[in-house]
């Protein structure tokens, strides 16, 4: 439900090319964003724009203290998205989960605190 799970389409020229979600954990006042778009639209700045919009929407609506995201260490584009929206690298969890075909994946966690977001908005 929208009270804890929000998902939006990412459009380009009236065509849906991906999506972005915000998953809220009320008990800890934190949210997780995840996103993805078709490879034909990578590198155009669309995901950072969508992520900024969701962060700007999510902090005040849900009264969050923090929003974070996780990506595969090898996914440099996703890591850049998190940096572009003002997130800070918080953790690298080596061989943290199994992906397709049993491959071990290292996860990188990035987050932005409410006060950091407020400072960014004030600029």
N, C-alpha and C positions, 0 to 999 in steps of 0.2 A: 504494500500500500504506500501511497505518497507520504504517509507519516514517517516512514523510515527508508523508503526506496524510491528514488526519483530517477527517471531515465529519459533522455532527450535525444532526438534525431539530430545529426549534423547534416545540414543541407548545403549544396553548392549548385547555383543556377537551378533552383527548384528540384534538384535530385538529391535523394537521401544517399549520402556517401559513407555514413558511419553513425556512431552513437557515443554518448557519454552519460555516465551514471554517477549518482551520489548515494552512498549507502550509509545511513546514520545509525550510530549506537548511542541512544539517548543516555544510558546509564553512565557513560564516560564522556558525554558531550563531544564526541569526535565523529568525523565522517571520512569515508574513503571515496576517492574518485577513481574511476576507470574509464578508459576510452579506446576507441579504435576507428580508423577510417581505411578506405580502400587505398591500396598502394599507389594508384594513379594520382592521388591527391596529397601524398606525403610531401613535406618540405614547403608547403604553401602558407604556413602559419595558421591554418584553420583549427588545429587541435589546441594550440595555446589560447587562441581567441575563445574557443568554446569552454576550455577549462577555466579561464579567468571569469567568464560569465557565470559558470556554475558555482565557483568559489564565492564570487560577489553575491550571488543569490542565496547560497547555503548558509554562510556564516550568520547573517541576521535572522533568516527565517527559522532556523533550527536552534539558534543560540549556542552555536558550537564554540569550543575552546581551541579546536585543532582540526585541520583537514589534511589527510595524507594520501599518498599513492605509492604503488609498488610496481617495479618493472624488472624484467630480466636484465642482468648486468650487461649483456651483449646488445641490448636494444638502445643504442646510443641516441636515436631520435626521441624515444620516450623520455630518457633521462634529460635531454635538452628541454623538452616540453615542461617538465617539472621545475627546472631551473628558471625558465622564462616566466613562469607564473609566480615566482618568488619563493618557491619551496627550497628548503635546505636539506642536504643529504644527511640522514640520521643514522642509517645502519646498512651494513652489507652482511647478509646472511648467506654464507657459503653453502652450496649444495643443499639448499633449503627445501626443495620439493622436486617431485618427479614430473616431467613433462611427457610429451608424446614419446612413444617407444622407450619409455623408462629412463630417458636422459635426465641427469641431475641438473638443476638450474640454480644459479646464484641470484637471490633477490636483493634489490636495492630499494630501501625505503626513503622517501622524501616527505617532508611535512612543512606546513605553514601554521604558525600559531595565530590566534585571533589578534593579538597585539601587533604582530608583524603585518598582518593583512590591513589592520586599521592604519598603520604607519604608511603602507603603500598607497592606500586610498587617499590619505591626506596630502600626498605629494602632488 
